[in-house]
C-alpha cells in the first residue's frame, strides 16, 4: 500500500464522531456506516446548531469533545440555484467550513474528514481529473462560487495539517445521488430534478417534457452508500494530507441518464432538450486510483441505485401528498 495509507488501520469502535450535516444525503449514509463500525455518533440538527454561527459552533465542540469529525454539512443545489445565488453559496459554505475546522482544532480534535466536490476542478482540466490539477485554471462559471468555497475548505484542512500537524483531510467525490437527496425541480442536482420532473409529468399525463441543455455532458454518478464506504476507508486508513478523489469509474451522458430515469419512472412522453440552457462542464471523470489502494470499490450499479432512489422518493412523495 502507498505511503499515504496507514500500516495499522484505526479502530472506529467506540470512537465519538461528530457528523456535521447528519440529516443530509451524505450525512445519513456515513452515519449509518459509522454505526455499523461501532462508532458513537454526535449530531445536532440545524435548528439547534447553525454552523454558520462561529460562537455556537465553538461552544458545541468544546462541550462534546469528539474524537473525530466528518464535515458533510454544506449549502448545496443544482446548476440554476448556483447561478441565481452565488453570494449565498460562497458565504454559507465558507462560514460552515471555517467554523467547523477551527472549532475542531480549538477542541484538540486530531482527525477531520472534509467533503469536497468535483466542481473544484478547473473547467478545462485534463481528463481524468487528478488532484494536482486543482487551482491550475478557472472554475466552471455555473458553479464558480460553490467551487471556490470548497477549495477554501480543502486548503484550510491542508493548512492545519501543515502548521499544527492535524490529520485534516479532504475527499472529492463525483456527482452523488441516493435516498434523502433534495428533490426540487429548480434547486436540485440532476438526478433528483429529473426524477421529480418525470414523476410529475407522468402523473399529469404530459405528452412531452423539456429539459435544459444539450444532454451531451458526461458525468460519473456515485450512490451515497458507496461514498460512505469510501469515507469509512479514509477515516480508518488514510494518513496523507492531499485530497482523495472518489469516483464510480463509469461515465454517462445526461441524455442517456434521462432515458434510464424515464424507464424507471415509467414516463411515456417525449423528452425534448432546450439547447439554449446551461450545460456546465462537458466532461468530469475522476482519477480514483488512490482510494482504490484502500481496497474500496463501487458495489451499487447505476440502474440499481437509481431504482432504489426512485422507490424512496415515491414513498416520500406519497407521504407528503397525504399530509398536505
N, C-alpha and C positions, 0 to 999 in steps of 0.2 A: 504494500500500500504506500502511496506517496507520502512525503513528509508532512503534508497538510493534515493528515489523519492521525489520530491518537493511537498509540500502540495498545493502550488499555482503555476500552470504552467506559464512559461514565454511566454508573448505575442510576437510573432515574427513580428507583423505588424509594418512596417516602420524601422525595425532593419537593419542596414547596415552590411551585412555579406560578408566577403571575402571568396570565394570558390577557394582555390588553387587546380589547376588541373581541371578547369571547362570544358575543352574540352574532357576529358576522359569519359569513360562509366559511372563511378560512379559520376563524377563531373557534367555531363549533367543531370543525373537523380535527383541528390539532388538539382541542380539549379532549375529545373522545379518544384520540390516540394516546395522549398523555395518561389518561385514566387507565388505559389498558397496560401501560408501563408501570402502573402502581404509584404514579406521582400524585401529590396533593395539590389541587388547583386553588389558586387565589384569583377571584374575579370581582368585578364591580360593574354593574350596569351603568349606562351613560347618565341616567337620571340621578345617580348617586355620585358619580365621579366624571367630571368634564376634564378630559386630558388636555384640553387647551388652557386650562387654569393651572398655572405654574405652582402656586401655593398649595392648592388642593392635591395635585399630583405628588408633590414632595411630601406632604403630610401622610398621604396614603402609603407611600413607600416606606417612610420612617416607621409607621405603625405596624405594617405587615412583615417587613424584612424578608422578602422571598429569597430562595436560593438561586433562582434563575428567572429570567423574564423573556417572554415571547411578545414582540411588538407587532401585532396583527391589526391594530386599530388604524383607520385611515378614512379620510373623506374620499369616496370613490364614485365613479359614474362613467357613463359611456361617452362617445365622441361628442354628442351635442351638448351634454352637460359640461364637459371640459371646455368647449368653445364658448359657451354662454357665461360661465362662472370662473374665469381664470383667477381672479383675486381670492375667491373662497378656496379653490383647490390649492393654491400656493400657500396662503396664510394658515389655513387649518392644518394642513399636513406638516408644515414646518413647526408649528406650535406643538402638535402632538408628539412629533419625533424628538424635538429638543427637550421638551419637558420630561418625557419618559426616560430618555437616555441619561440626562443629567441627574434626575432623581434616582435612577438605578445606581449610578456611580456614587452619588452622595450617601446612599444607603449601604455602600460597600458590597454591592452585588457583583460578583465576578463575571457572570456569564449571561449574555443577552443575545437573542436572535431577532434580527430586524427583517421585515418583509419588504423587498423592493418590487420592481415591476420591469417588464421587458421594454416598456416605453422609455426607460432611462437611456437606452442606446441611441446613438445618432441616427438620423433618418437615412443617411447614405452609408452606414457602416457596412463593411463586407459581411457576407453570409457564409457560414453560420456565425452568429454573434458570440464573441469571446470577451471576457472581462477587460482585456487590455484595450478594447475599442471604446470603452466608456470615456466620455469627455474628449473625444477626438474630432467632434463635429457638432453641427446644430441639431437640436431636437426636432422631431416631427411637430409642425406648428399646431396641429389639432389637440395635442395634449402636452404642450411645452411646459406649462406651469406646474402640473402634477408631476411631470418627469423631473423638473428642477428640484422640487421638494423631496422627491425620493432619492435623488443623487445627494442632496444635502444630508439626508438621514444616513446614507451609506458612509459619507465622509466623516460624519460625527462619530460613527462606530469606529472607523479606522483611526481617527484622531485620539479617541480614548484608549484604544489598544496601543497606539504608539507612545502616548505621553504617560499613561498610567498602567500599562501592562494588562488592561482588561481583555477578556475574551468576548469582545463585542463583534458580531459577525452579521453578514447580510446575505440572504437568499434572494435570488432574482428569478421568479417563476415566469413561465409563459402565460398565455391567456387562460384564465381559470373559469370553472363552472361547477355547478352541483347544487344540491339541496341548500336552502336558506340563502340563495342568491337573491338579489334585488330584482323584482320583475316590474319594470316600468317602461312604457313604450318610448319615452323621451330621455330617461336618465340612465337606463341600464346598459350593461355591456351587451355584446352582440347576441350571445346565446339566449339569455332570458328575454331580451327585447324581441327576438324572432319568435320565441315560443309564445309569448303573450300576444303578439300581433296575429299570429296564425291561429291561436286558440280562439281569439275573439272574432277573427274573420270566419272561422268555421262555424261558430255559434250564430253569426249573423248571416250565414249562407252567402257570403260576399263572393261575386264571380271572379274577383281579382284582388291582389294585394300588391301595393307598390313599396319597394324597399329602396333606401338611399344608397347611392354609389353604383359602381360598375359590377360589383360582385367578384372582381378579379383578385383582390389581395389575398395572400396566403398567410395562414396562421397555424401555430401549434395550439392545441387545447388540452388542458390537463384537468382531470377530475379532482375535486377538493380532497378526497380521502387519499389519493396518490401523493398529492403535495404534502399532506400531513405526515405521511410515512417518510418522505424525504427530509422534512424538518426534524422529525424524531432522530433520524440518522445523523443529522448535523449536530443536534444537541448532545448526542451521546459520543460522537466520534470526531467532529471537526476541530482541528487545532490551528488552522490557518487564520489569516486576517483578511484575505481578499474575498470578494463576493463569489458566490457559488450559483451558477445557472441551474435551473430545474425545468426541463422541457420534456415533451412527450415523444419527440423524435418522429412525429407524424404530422405532415402538413396537409391542409385542406383549404380550398378557396371558400370565400363567403358564399359564392353561388352554389357550390356543391354542399356546403353546410346547410344552406337554406333548403335544399332539396331533401336532405336527410330529415331535418326537423319537420318539414312538410309531411313526409310519410309517417313519422312518429305521431304527429298531432292528428293526422287524418284529414287535413285540409285539402279539398278537391278543386279549389280555384286556381287561377293562373298567377304566377309570380312575375311581376314587372319590376324593372330596375330604372330608377331615376338617376341617370349617369351624371347629372349636374351636382349630385350630392357628394359629400366628402368621403374619401376612401381611407385616409390615413396612410401608413407606410405600406408599400407594395408587398413587402415580404418581411417576416420576422421568424427566423428559425434559430434556435439556441444551440450552442455547443455545450452539451450537458455531460461531457466526459468526466469532469471532476466528481460530480455526485455519483456517477456510475462506479467510481472506485470504492464507494461505501456499500456496494452490493445492493443498491437500490434500483428498482426497475418499475415501469408502469404495469399495473395489474388490471386496470379498467379501460377497455377499448372504448372508442368514441360512441359507437352505436349503443352499447350497454349503458354507458354513463349518461348519454342524452335521454335514454328511455327512463332511467331511474329519476333523473332530474325532472322530467315532464310529469311522471307519476306523482312526485312530491308536490309540484306546482299545482296539479289538478286538485289534490286534496286540500291544499291551502286556499286555492281559488274558490272551491265549492264552500269551504268553511266561512270565508269572508262574505260570500253571497248570502248564505243563510243568516249570518249575523247582522247583515245590513237591514 
